[in-house]
Amino acid sequence: MRLTLAITFLMASLTAGVEASVRAAPYQIMFLWNAYQIELEAFGPGNTVTARDCNQNTVPRRRCTLNEFIKNIEMTRNNPGFAGVVDVPDNARELPTVQTAEKLKAAGYRSNFDFLKLYPGVYNLETNPRLRGNPPGLEAVLGNSIEAVQRARRLNGNSAVIERFLAYAGESLDVCIRMREADMEDGLIKELRNWLVEGNYIVRGFDLKFRNPKPTLPDGTTYDEIDFEETVRANARLAAAWDGFWDTLNNWLFTVYLRQKGNQSPDRHAKAIAALQGFSMKIQFPLGTC
């Protein structure tokens, strides 16, 4: 019983969400791109909240291409997330989410956007010095995009063009959620295996079991997901014989894993997933009716 409770709690805690975005990064940037397009449709180049300074020196001001948009907001001063170009037409606006995200992934995009370039009028170090060394999290950053989208839609009503970009933005968010779940599972497997190896439990026979068939993502790829019920069944008799295993497992959960502050912190993961799900609802109901 204690094995079932401990393993079940472990899996429930660590599968809550994810902030590391290896798979999700290209879909996240596609959402931002579509949010930018909605603002352009309503307010025109040079009048957007998102990436307001993109192409700021052109006369007259013109729209950014996807390559320009990404390069404007990437973290160029520290480990650029996008060093190449994505093969899309220069004037492309309506870009298929999955196909374009796959091209971004192939080009090496890793979601290192610079929030000061993404929202130069919102996040300003001079007016808000608290941001120095403490950039806003995913929820705050993408929340600005949602507000910009809602403001643009209120201004233009049911514009057919805006409605199309809303659909694209919603698709980007929905796929991003699924990709982040897969990113989360990668982190879970890595962290749990590291702990089991450090405690010599792998050497002593503890074995993680995975779901079969593997879950499939919207781009057609699959990923490993721990089957905790099968893991419990496969290890119950073995683990029960290990003196102190349960205390050690619970100690690791509460004093090590759940208190981590890095990319694999389940608390941050859960907030990231919850934020994306909330944004998806706001895209479906832009006036905040739910």
MIFI-261136 format. One line per 5 residues: number of its first residue (from 1); their letters; for each residue x, y, z of N, C-alpha, C. Coordinates in Angstrom, 1 decimal, padded with zeros to 4 digits. Example, Ala and Ser with C-alpha at 12.3 -4.5 7.8 and 13.67 -1.06 7.14 Angstrom:
1) AS) 013.2:-005.7:007.8:012.3:-004.5:007.8:013.2:-003.3:007.8  012.8:-002.2:007.1:013.7:-001.1:007.1:012.9:000.0:007.9
//
This chain:
1) MRLTL) 000.8:-001.2:000.0:000.0:000.0:000.0:000.9:001.3:000.0  001.9:001.2:000.8:002.8:002.4:000.9:003.5:002.6:-000.4  003.9:001.5:-001.1:004.5:001.6:-002.4:003.6:002.3:-003.4  002.3:001.8:-003.4:001.3:002.4:-004.3:001.2:003.9:-004.1  001.0:004.3:-002.8:000.8:005.7:-002.5:002.0:006.5:-002.8
6) AITFL) 003.2:006.0:-002.5:004.4:006.8:-002.8:004.7:007.0:-004.3  004.6:005.9:-005.0:004.8:006.0:-006.5:003.7:006.8:-007.1  002.5:006.6:-006.7:001.4:007.3:-007.3:001.6:008.8:-007.0  001.9:009.2:-005.8:002.2:010.6:-005.5:003.3:011.2:-006.3  004.4:010.4:-006.4:005.5:010.8:-007.2:005.1:011.1:-008.7
11) MASLT) 004.4:010.2:-009.3:004.0:010.4:-010.7:003.0:011.6:-010.8  002.0:011.7:-009.9:001.1:012.8:-009.9:001.8:014.1:-009.8  002.7:014.2:-008.9:003.4:015.5:-008.7:004.3:015.9:-009.9  004.9:014.9:-010.4:005.9:015.2:-011.5:005.3:015.3:-012.9  004.0:014.9:-013.0:003.4:015.0:-014.3:002.4:016.2:-014.4
16) AGVEA) 002.6:017.1:-013.5:001.6:018.2:-013.4:001.8:019.2:-014.6  003.0:019.4:-015.0:003.3:020.4:-016.1:004.7:020.5:-016.4  005.1:021.5:-017.2:006.5:021.7:-017.6:006.8:023.1:-018.0  007.9:023.6:-017.7:008.3:024.9:-018.2:009.5:024.7:-019.2  010.3:023.7:-019.1:011.3:023.5:-020.1:010.6:023.2:-021.4
21) SVRAA) 011.1:023.8:-022.5:010.3:023.8:-023.7:011.2:023.4:-024.9  011.7:022.3:-024.9:012.5:021.8:-026.0:011.6:021.6:-027.2  010.5:020.8:-027.0:009.5:020.5:-028.0:008.6:021.7:-028.2  008.2:022.3:-027.1:007.2:023.3:-027.2:007.6:024.7:-027.7  008.9:025.0:-027.7:009.4:026.3:-028.0:008.9:026.8:-029.4
26) PYQIM) 009.0:026.0:-030.5:008.6:026.5:-031.8:007.1:026.9:-031.8  006.2:026.1:-031.1:004.8:026.4:-031.0:004.5:027.6:-030.2  005.3:027.9:-029.2:005.1:029.1:-028.4:005.4:030.3:-029.2  006.5:030.3:-030.0:006.8:031.4:-030.8:005.8:031.6:-031.9  005.2:030.5:-032.4:004.1:030.7:-033.4:002.9:031.3:-032.9
31) FLWNA) 002.6:031.1:-031.6:001.5:031.8:-030.9:001.8:033.3:-030.9  003.0:033.7:-030.5:003.4:035.1:-030.4:003.4:035.7:-031.8  003.8:035.0:-032.8:003.7:035.5:-034.2:002.3:035.8:-034.6  001.4:034.9:-034.3:000.0:035.1:-034.7:-000.6:036.2:-033.9  -000.2:036.4:-032.6:-000.7:037.5:-031.8:-000.2:038.8:-032.4
36) YQIEL) 001.0:038.8:-032.9:001.6:040.0:-033.5:000.8:040.3:-034.8  000.4:039.3:-035.6:-000.4:039.5:-036.8:-001.7:040.1:-036.5  -002.4:039.7:-035.4:-003.7:040.3:-035.0:-003.5:041.7:-034.7  -002.4:042.1:-034.0:-002.2:043.5:-033.7:-001.9:044.3:-035.0  -001.2:043.7:-035.9:-000.9:044.4:-037.1:-002.2:044.7:-037.9
41) EAFGP) -003.1:043.7:-037.9:-004.3:043.9:-038.6:-005.2:045.0:-038.0  -005.1:045.1:-036.7:-005.9:046.2:-036.0:-005.3:047.5:-036.0  -004.0:047.6:-035.8:-003.3:048.8:-035.5:-002.2:049.2:-036.5  -001.8:048.3:-037.3:-000.8:048.6:-038.3:000.7:048.6:-037.8  001.7:048.5:-038.7:003.1:048.4:-038.3:003.5:049.6:-037.4
46) GNTVT) 004.3:049.4:-036.4:004.7:050.5:-035.6:003.8:050.8:-034.4  002.6:050.2:-034.4:001.6:050.5:-033.4:001.3:049.3:-032.5  002.1:048.3:-032.5:001.8:047.1:-031.8:002.4:047.1:-030.4  001.8:046.3:-029.5:002.4:046.1:-028.2:003.5:045.1:-028.3  003.2:044.0:-029.0:004.2:042.9:-029.2:005.3:043.3:-030.2
51) ARDCN) 006.5:043.2:-029.8:007.7:043.5:-030.7:007.5:044.8:-031.4  007.2:045.8:-030.6:006.9:047.2:-031.1:008.0:047.8:-031.9  009.2:047.5:-031.5:010.4:048.1:-032.1:010.9:047.3:-033.3  010.2:046.2:-033.7:010.7:045.5:-034.9:010.6:046.3:-036.1  011.6:046.4:-036.9:011.7:047.3:-038.1:011.4:048.8:-037.8
56) QNTVP) 011.9:049.2:-036.6:011.5:050.6:-036.2:012.2:051.6:-037.1  013.3:051.3:-037.8:014.0:052.3:-038.6:013.5:052.4:-040.1  012.5:051.6:-040.5:012.1:051.7:-041.8:011.1:052.8:-042.0  011.1:053.4:-043.2:010.2:054.5:-043.5:009.6:054.2:-044.9  008.2:054.0:-045.0:007.3:053.9:-043.8:007.6:052.6:-043.0
61) RRRCT) 007.0:052.5:-041.8:007.2:051.3:-041.0:006.5:050.2:-041.7  007.1:049.0:-041.7:006.6:047.8:-042.4:006.5:046.7:-041.4  005.8:045.7:-041.8:005.6:044.5:-041.0:006.9:043.7:-040.9  007.1:043.0:-039.9:008.3:042.1:-039.8:008.0:040.8:-040.4  008.9:040.2:-041.1:008.8:038.8:-041.5:009.0:037.9:-040.3
66) LNEFI) 008.7:036.7:-040.4:008.9:035.8:-039.3:010.4:035.8:-038.8  011.3:035.7:-039.8:012.7:035.8:-039.4:013.1:037.0:-038.7  012.6:038.2:-039.1:012.9:039.4:-038.5:012.2:039.5:-037.1  011.0:039.0:-037.0:010.3:038.9:-035.7:011.1:038.2:-034.7  011.5:037.0:-035.0:012.3:036.2:-034.1:013.6:036.8:-033.7
71) KNIEM) 014.3:037.3:-034.7:015.6:037.9:-034.4:015.5:039.1:-033.6  014.3:039.8:-033.7:014.1:041.0:-032.9:014.0:040.7:-031.4  013.4:039.5:-031.1:013.1:039.2:-029.7:014.0:038.2:-029.1  014.9:037.6:-029.9:015.7:036.5:-029.3:016.7:037.1:-028.4  017.3:036.3:-027.5:018.2:036.8:-026.5:019.6:036.8:-027.1
76) TRNNP) 019.9:037.8:-028.0:021.1:037.9:-028.7:022.3:038.1:-027.8  022.1:038.7:-026.7:023.2:039.1:-025.8:023.7:037.9:-025.0  022.9:036.8:-025.0:023.3:035.6:-024.2:022.6:034.4:-024.7  023.5:033.5:-025.4:023.0:032.3:-026.0:021.8:032.4:-026.9  022.0:032.9:-028.1:020.9:033.1:-029.0:020.1:031.8:-029.2
81) GFAGV) 018.8:031.9:-029.2:018.0:030.8:-029.4:017.7:030.4:-030.9  018.0:031.4:-031.8:017.7:031.2:-033.2:018.8:031.8:-034.0  019.8:031.0:-034.4:020.9:031.5:-035.1:020.8:031.5:-036.6  019.8:030.7:-037.1:019.7:030.6:-038.5:018.5:031.3:-039.1  017.9:030.8:-040.1:016.7:031.4:-040.7:015.7:030.2:-041.0
86) VDVPD) 014.5:030.5:-041.0:013.5:029.5:-041.3:013.0:029.7:-042.7  012.9:028.7:-043.5:012.6:028.8:-044.9:011.1:029.1:-045.1  010.7:030.3:-045.0:009.4:030.7:-045.4:009.5:032.0:-046.2  008.4:032.3:-047.1:008.4:033.5:-047.9:008.5:034.7:-047.0  009.3:035.7:-047.5:009.5:036.9:-046.7:008.2:037.6:-046.4
91) NAREL) 007.2:037.5:-047.2:005.9:038.2:-046.9:004.9:037.3:-046.3  005.3:036.1:-045.9:004.3:035.2:-045.4:003.7:035.7:-044.0  002.4:035.6:-043.9:001.7:036.0:-042.7:001.0:034.8:-042.1  000.2:034.1:-042.9:-000.6:032.9:-042.5:000.2:031.7:-042.6  000.9:031.3:-041.6:001.9:030.2:-041.6:001.3:029.0:-040.9
96) PTVQT) 001.3:027.8:-041.5:000.8:026.6:-040.8:001.6:026.3:-039.5  000.9:026.2:-038.4:001.6:026.1:-037.1:002.5:024.9:-037.1  002.1:023.7:-037.4:002.9:022.5:-037.2:004.1:022.5:-038.2  003.8:022.8:-039.5:004.9:022.8:-040.4:006.0:023.8:-040.1  005.5:025.0:-039.8:006.5:026.1:-039.6:007.2:025.8:-038.3
101) AEKLK) 006.6:025.3:-037.3:007.2:025.0:-036.0:008.3:023.9:-036.2  008.0:022.9:-037.1:009.0:021.9:-037.4:010.2:022.5:-038.1  010.0:023.5:-038.9:011.1:024.2:-039.6:012.0:024.9:-038.6  011.3:025.6:-037.6:012.0:026.3:-036.6:012.8:025.3:-035.7  012.2:024.2:-035.4:012.9:023.2:-034.6:014.2:022.7:-035.3
106) AAGYR) 014.0:022.5:-036.6:015.2:022.0:-037.4:016.3:023.1:-037.5  015.9:024.3:-037.4:016.8:025.4:-037.5:017.5:025.7:-036.2  017.1:025.0:-035.1:017.7:025.2:-033.8:017.1:026.2:-032.9  015.8:026.5:-033.1:015.2:027.5:-032.2:014.9:026.9:-030.8  015.3:027.6:-029.7:015.1:027.1:-028.4:014.5:028.1:-027.4
111) SNFDF) 013.6:028.9:-027.9:012.8:029.7:-027.0:013.5:030.6:-026.0  014.6:031.3:-026.5:015.3:032.2:-025.7:014.9:033.6:-026.0  013.6:033.9:-025.9:013.2:035.3:-026.3:013.5:036.3:-025.2  013.8:037.5:-025.7:014.1:038.6:-024.8:012.8:039.4:-024.5  012.3:039.3:-023.3:011.0:040.0:-023.0:011.1:041.5:-023.2
116) LKLYP) 012.3:042.1:-023.0:012.4:043.5:-023.2:012.2:043.9:-024.7  012.6:043.0:-025.6:012.3:043.2:-027.0:011.0:042.8:-027.5  010.4:041.8:-026.8:009.1:041.4:-027.1:008.0:042.4:-026.7  008.2:043.0:-025.5:007.3:044.0:-025.0:008.1:045.2:-024.5  008.7:046.0:-025.4:009.6:047.1:-024.9:008.8:048.1:-024.1
121) GVYNL) 007.5:048.3:-024.3:006.8:049.3:-023.6:006.2:048.8:-022.3  006.3:047.5:-022.1:005.7:046.9:-020.9:006.7:046.6:-019.9  007.8:045.9:-020.3:008.9:045.5:-019.4:010.1:046.5:-019.7  010.2:047.5:-018.8:011.2:048.5:-019.0:012.1:048.5:-017.8  013.4:048.3:-017.9:014.3:048.3:-016.7:014.4:049.6:-016.1
126) ETNPR) 014.2:050.7:-016.9:014.4:052.0:-016.3:013.2:052.4:-015.4  012.0:052.0:-015.8:010.8:052.3:-015.1:010.5:051.2:-014.0  011.0:050.0:-014.3:010.7:048.9:-013.4:012.0:048.2:-013.1  012.9:048.8:-012.2:014.2:048.2:-012.0:014.2:046.8:-011.3  013.0:046.4:-010.8:012.9:045.1:-010.2:013.1:044.0:-011.2
131) LRGNP) 012.9:044.3:-012.5:013.0:043.3:-013.5:014.5:042.9:-013.8  015.4:043.7:-013.3:016.8:043.4:-013.6:017.2:042.1:-012.9  017.6:041.1:-013.7:018.0:039.8:-013.2:016.8:039.0:-012.7  015.6:039.5:-012.9:014.4:038.7:-012.5:013.3:038.9:-013.5  013.5:038.3:-014.7:012.5:038.5:-015.8:011.2:037.9:-015.5
136) PGLEA) 010.1:038.4:-016.0:008.8:037.8:-015.7:008.7:036.4:-016.2  007.8:035.6:-015.6:007.6:034.2:-016.1:006.8:034.1:-017.3  006.6:032.9:-017.7:005.8:032.6:-018.9:004.4:033.2:-018.8  003.8:033.1:-017.7:002.4:033.6:-017.6:002.3:035.1:-017.8  003.2:035.8:-017.2:003.2:037.3:-017.4:003.5:037.7:-018.8
141) VLGNS) 004.5:037.0:-019.4:004.9:037.4:-020.8:003.8:037.1:-021.8  003.3:035.9:-021.8:002.3:035.5:-022.8:000.9:036.2:-022.4  000.7:036.6:-021.2:-000.5:037.3:-020.8:-000.6:038.6:-021.5  000.6:039.3:-021.7:000.6:040.5:-022.5:000.1:040.3:-023.9  000.5:039.2:-024.5:000.0:038.9:-025.9:-001.5:038.7:-025.9
146) IEAVQ) -002.0:038.0:-024.9:-003.5:037.8:-024.8:-004.2:039.1:-024.7  -003.7:040.0:-023.9:-004.3:041.3:-023.7:-004.3:042.1:-025.0  -003.2:042.0:-025.8:-003.1:042.7:-027.0:-004.0:042.1:-028.1  -004.2:040.8:-028.1:-005.1:040.1:-029.0:-006.5:040.5:-028.7  -006.9:040.6:-027.4:-008.3:040.9:-027.0:-008.6:042.4:-027.4
151) RARRL) -007.6:043.3:-027.1:-007.7:044.7:-027.5:-007.9:044.9:-029.0  -007.2:044.1:-029.8:-007.3:044.3:-031.2:-008.6:043.7:-031.7  -009.1:042.7:-031.1:-010.4:042.1:-031.6:-011.5:043.0:-031.2  -011.4:043.6:-030.0:-012.5:044.5:-029.6:-012.6:045.7:-030.5  -011.5:046.2:-031.0:-011.4:047.3:-031.9:-012.0:047.0:-033.2
156) NGNSA) -011.7:045.8:-033.8:-012.1:045.4:-035.1:-013.3:044.5:-035.2  -013.9:044.1:-034.0:-015.0:043.3:-034.1:-014.7:041.9:-034.6  -015.6:041.4:-035.5:-015.4:040.0:-036.0:-014.8:040.1:-037.4  -013.6:040.7:-037.5:-012.8:040.8:-038.7:-012.5:039.3:-039.1  -012.7:039.0:-040.4:-012.4:037.7:-040.9:-011.0:037.3:-040.8
161) VIERF) -010.1:038.3:-041.0:-008.7:038.1:-041.0:-008.2:037.8:-039.5  -008.8:038.7:-038.6:-008.4:038.5:-037.2:-008.9:037.1:-036.7  -010.1:036.7:-037.2:-010.7:035.4:-036.8:-009.7:034.3:-037.2  -009.2:034.4:-038.4:-008.3:033.4:-038.9:-007.0:033.3:-038.0  -006.5:034.5:-037.7:-005.3:034.5:-036.9:-005.6:034.0:-035.4
166) LAYAG) -006.8:034.3:-035.0:-007.2:033.7:-033.7:-007.2:032.2:-033.7  -007.7:031.6:-034.8:-007.7:030.2:-035.0:-006.3:029.6:-035.0  -005.4:030.3:-035.7:-004.0:029.9:-035.8:-003.3:030.0:-034.4  -003.6:031.1:-033.7:-003.0:031.3:-032.4:-003.5:030.2:-031.4  -004.8:029.9:-031.5:-005.4:028.8:-030.6:-004.8:027.5:-030.9
171) ESLDV) -004.5:027.2:-032.2:-003.9:025.9:-032.6:-002.5:025.9:-032.0  -001.8:027.0:-032.1:-000.4:027.0:-031.6:-000.4:026.7:-030.1  -001.3:027.3:-029.3:-001.4:027.1:-027.9:-001.7:025.7:-027.6  -002.7:025.1:-028.3:-003.1:023.8:-028.0:-002.0:022.8:-028.2  -001.3:022.9:-029.3:-000.2:022.0:-029.6:000.9:022.3:-028.6
176) CIRMR) 001.1:023.5:-028.2:002.2:023.8:-027.3:001.9:023.1:-025.9  000.7:023.0:-025.5:000.4:022.3:-024.3:000.8:020.8:-024.4  000.4:020.2:-025.5:000.8:018.8:-025.7:002.3:018.6:-025.7  003.0:019.5:-026.4:004.5:019.4:-026.5:005.1:019.6:-025.1  004.5:020.5:-024.3:005.1:020.8:-023.0:004.8:019.6:-022.1
181) EADME) 003.8:018.9:-022.3:003.5:017.6:-021.5:004.6:016.6:-021.8  005.0:016.5:-023.1:006.1:015.6:-023.5:007.4:016.1:-022.9  007.7:017.4:-023.0:008.9:017.9:-022.3:008.9:017.6:-020.9  007.8:017.7:-020.2:007.7:017.4:-018.8:008.0:016.0:-018.5  007.5:015.1:-019.4:007.8:013.7:-019.2:009.3:013.3:-019.3
186) DGLIK) 009.9:014.0:-020.3:011.4:013.8:-020.5:012.1:014.2:-019.2  011.7:015.4:-018.6:012.4:015.8:-017.4:012.1:014.9:-016.2  010.9:014.4:-016.1:010.5:013.4:-015.1:011.3:012.2:-015.1  011.4:011.6:-016.3:012.2:010.4:-016.5:013.6:010.6:-016.1  014.2:011.7:-016.6:015.6:012.0:-016.3:015.9:012.1:-014.9
191) ELRNW) 015.0:013.0:-014.2:015.3:013.2:-012.8:015.0:012.0:-011.9  014.0:011.2:-012.2:013.7:010.1:-011.4:014.8:009.0:-011.6  015.2:008.8:-012.9:016.3:007.9:-013.1:017.6:008.3:-012.4  017.9:009.6:-012.4:019.1:010.0:-011.7:019.0:009.7:-010.2  017.9:009.9:-009.6:017.7:009.6:-008.2:017.8:008.1:-007.9
196) LVEGN) 017.2:007.3:-008.8:017.3:005.9:-008.6:018.7:005.3:-008.8  019.5:005.9:-009.7:020.8:005.5:-009.9:021.7:005.9:-008.7  021.5:007.2:-008.2:022.3:007.7:-007.1:022.0:006.8:-005.8  020.8:006.3:-005.7:020.5:005.4:-004.5:020.8:004.0:-004.8  021.4:003.7:-005.9:021.7:002.3:-006.3:020.5:001.4:-006.5
201) YIVRG) 019.3:002.0:-006.7:018.1:001.2:-006.8:018.0:000.6:-008.2  018.5:001.3:-009.2:018.5:000.7:-010.6:019.4:-000.5:-010.6  020.6:-000.4:-010.0:021.5:-001.6:-009.9:020.9:-002.7:-009.2  020.0:-002.4:-008.2:019.4:-003.5:-007.4:018.1:-004.0:-008.0  017.8:-003.5:-009.2:016.7:-004.1:-010.0:015.4:-003.2:-010.1
206) FDLKF) 015.3:-002.0:-009.6:014.1:-001.2:-009.8:014.0:-000.8:-011.2  012.9:-001.0:-011.8:012.7:-000.8:-013.2:011.5:000.1:-013.5  011.7:001.1:-014.3:010.6:002.0:-014.7:009.8:001.3:-015.9  008.5:001.4:-015.8:007.7:000.8:-016.9:007.1:002.0:-017.7  006.9:001.8:-019.0:006.4:002.9:-019.8:005.1:002.5:-020.5
211) RNPKP) 004.3:003.4:-020.9:003.0:003.1:-021.5:003.3:002.6:-022.9  002.5:001.6:-023.3:002.6:001.0:-024.6:001.2:000.8:-025.1  000.8:001.4:-026.3:001.7:002.2:-027.2:002.1:003.5:-026.6  003.2:004.1:-027.1:003.6:005.4:-026.7:002.6:006.5:-027.1  002.5:007.6:-026.3:001.6:008.7:-026.7:002.2:009.3:-028.0
216) TLPDG) 001.2:009.8:-028.8:001.6:010.4:-030.1:001.3:011.9:-030.0  002.3:012.7:-030.5:002.1:014.2:-030.5:001.5:014.6:-031.8  001.0:015.9:-031.9:000.4:016.4:-033.1:001.3:016.4:-034.3  002.6:016.4:-034.1:003.5:016.3:-035.3:003.8:014.9:-035.7  003.2:013.9:-035.1:003.4:012.5:-035.4:004.4:011.8:-034.7
221) TTYDE) 005.3:012.5:-033.9:006.3:011.8:-033.1:005.7:011.2:-031.8  006.4:010.3:-031.2:006.0:009.7:-030.0:007.0:010.0:-028.9  006.6:009.8:-027.6:007.5:010.0:-026.5:007.2:009.0:-025.4  008.1:008.8:-024.5:008.0:007.9:-023.4:007.2:008.5:-022.3  006.3:007.8:-021.7:005.5:008.2:-020.6:005.5:007.1:-019.5
226) IDFEE) 005.8:007.4:-018.3:005.9:006.3:-017.3:004.5:005.8:-017.0  004.4:004.5:-017.0:003.1:003.8:-016.6:003.3:003.5:-015.1  002.8:004.4:-014.2:003.1:004.2:-012.8:002.4:003.0:-012.2  001.2:002.7:-012.7:000.5:001.5:-012.2:001.4:000.2:-012.5  001.9:000.1:-013.7:002.7:-001.0:-014.1:004.0:-001.0:-013.3
231) TVRAN) 004.6:000.2:-013.1:005.8:000.4:-012.3:005.6:-000.1:-010.9  004.4:000.2:-010.3:004.1:-000.3:-008.9:004.1:-001.8:-008.9  003.4:-002.4:-009.9:003.2:-003.9:-009.9:004.6:-004.5:-010.1  005.4:-004.0:-011.0:006.7:-004.6:-011.3:007.7:-004.6:-010.2  007.5:-003.6:-009.3:008.6:-003.4:-008.3:008.1:-003.6:-006.9
236) ARLAA) 006.8:-003.9:-006.7:006.3:-004.0:-005.3:007.0:-004.9:-004.4  007.2:-006.1:-004.8:007.9:-007.1:-003.9:009.4:-006.7:-003.7  010.0:-006.3:-004.7:011.4:-005.9:-004.6:011.6:-004.7:-003.7  010.9:-003.6:-004.0:011.1:-002.4:-003.2:010.7:-002.6:-001.7  009.7:-003.4:-001.5:009.2:-003.6:-000.1:010.3:-004.2:000.8
241) AWDGF) 011.3:-004.9:000.1:012.4:-005.5:000.9:013.5:-004.5:001.2  013.5:-003.3:000.6:014.5:-002.4:000.9:014.3:-001.5:002.1  015.0:-001.8:003.1:014.9:-001.0:004.4:015.1:000.5:004.1  014.1:001.3:004.5:014.3:002.7:004.4:013.9:003.3:003.1  013.5:002.4:002.1:013.2:002.9:000.8:012.2:004.0:000.8
246) WDTLN) 011.1:003.8:001.5:010.0:004.7:001.5:010.3:006.1:002.1  011.1:006.0:003.2:011.5:007.3:003.9:012.4:008.0:002.9  013.3:007.3:002.3:014.2:008.0:001.3:013.5:008.6:000.2  012.5:007.8:-000.4:011.8:008.3:-001.5:011.0:009.6:-001.1  010.3:009.6:000.0:009.6:010.7:000.4:010.5:011.9:000.7
251) NWLFT) 011.6:011.6:001.3:012.6:012.7:001.6:013.0:013.4:000.4  013.3:012.5:-000.7:013.8:013.1:-002.0:012.7:013.9:-002.6  011.4:013.5:-002.5:010.3:014.2:-003.1:010.2:015.6:-002.5  010.2:015.6:-001.1:009.8:016.9:-000.5:011.0:017.8:-000.3  012.2:017.3:-000.1:013.3:018.1:000.2:014.2:018.4:-001.0
256) VYLRQ) 014.1:017.6:-002.0:015.0:017.8:-003.2:014.1:018.2:-004.4  013.3:017.3:-004.9:012.7:017.6:-006.2:011.7:018.7:-006.1  010.8:018.7:-005.1:009.7:019.7:-005.1:010.2:021.1:-004.7  011.4:021.2:-004.3:012.0:022.5:-003.9:013.0:023.0:-004.9  013.2:022.3:-006.0:014.1:022.8:-007.0:013.6:024.1:-007.6
261) KGNQS) 014.5:024.9:-008.0:014.2:026.2:-008.6:014.5:026.2:-010.1  015.1:025.1:-010.6:015.5:025.1:-012.0:014.4:024.7:-013.0  014.8:024.4:-014.2:013.8:024.1:-015.2:013.0:022.9:-014.9  013.4:022.0:-014.0:012.6:020.8:-013.8:011.7:020.9:-012.5  011.5:022.1:-012.0:010.6:022.3:-010.8:009.2:022.1:-011.2
266) PDRHA) 008.5:021.1:-010.6:007.1:020.8:-011.0:006.2:021.9:-010.6  006.5:022.7:-009.6:005.7:023.9:-009.3:005.7:024.9:-010.5  006.8:025.1:-011.1:006.9:026.0:-012.2:006.3:025.4:-013.4  006.5:024.1:-013.6:005.9:023.4:-014.7:004.4:023.5:-014.7  003.8:023.2:-013.5:002.4:023.3:-013.4:001.8:024.7:-013.7
271) KAIAA) 002.5:025.7:-013.3:002.1:027.1:-013.6:002.1:027.3:-015.1  003.2:026.8:-015.7:003.3:027.0:-017.2:002.1:026.4:-017.9  001.8:025.1:-017.6:000.7:024.4:-018.3:-000.6:025.1:-018.0  -000.8:025.4:-016.7:-002.1:026.1:-016.3:-002.2:027.4:-017.1  -001.1:028.2:-017.2:-001.2:029.4:-017.9:-001.6:029.2:-019.4
276) LQGFS) -001.0:028.2:-020.0:-001.3:027.9:-021.4:-002.7:027.5:-021.6  -003.2:026.7:-020.7:-004.6:026.3:-020.8:-005.5:027.4:-020.6  -005.2:028.3:-019.7:-006.0:029.5:-019.5:-006.0:030.4:-020.7  -004.8:030.6:-021.3:-004.7:031.4:-022.5:-005.5:030.8:-023.7  -005.5:029.5:-023.8:-006.3:028.8:-024.8:-007.8:029.1:-024.6
281) MKIQF) -008.3:029.1:-023.4:-009.7:029.5:-023.1:-010.0:030.9:-023.5  -009.0:031.8:-023.2:-009.2:033.2:-023.6:-009.2:033.5:-025.1  -008.5:032.6:-025.8:-008.5:032.7:-027.3:-009.9:032.3:-027.8  -010.5:031.3:-027.2:-011.8:030.8:-027.6:-012.9:031.8:-027.2  -012.7:032.5:-026.0:-013.6:033.4:-025.5:-012.9:034.8:-025.2
286) PLGTC) -012.6:035.5:-026.3:-011.7:036.7:-026.2:-012.1:037.8:-025.3  -013.4:037.9:-025.0:-013.9:039.0:-024.2:-014.0:038.6:-022.7  -013.4:037.5:-022.4:-013.3:037.1:-021.0:-014.6:036.7:-020.4  -015.4:035.9:-021.2:-016.8:035.6:-020.8:-016.8:034.2:-020.0  -015.6:033.6:-019.8:-015.6:032.4:-019.0:-014.5:032.4:-018.0
//
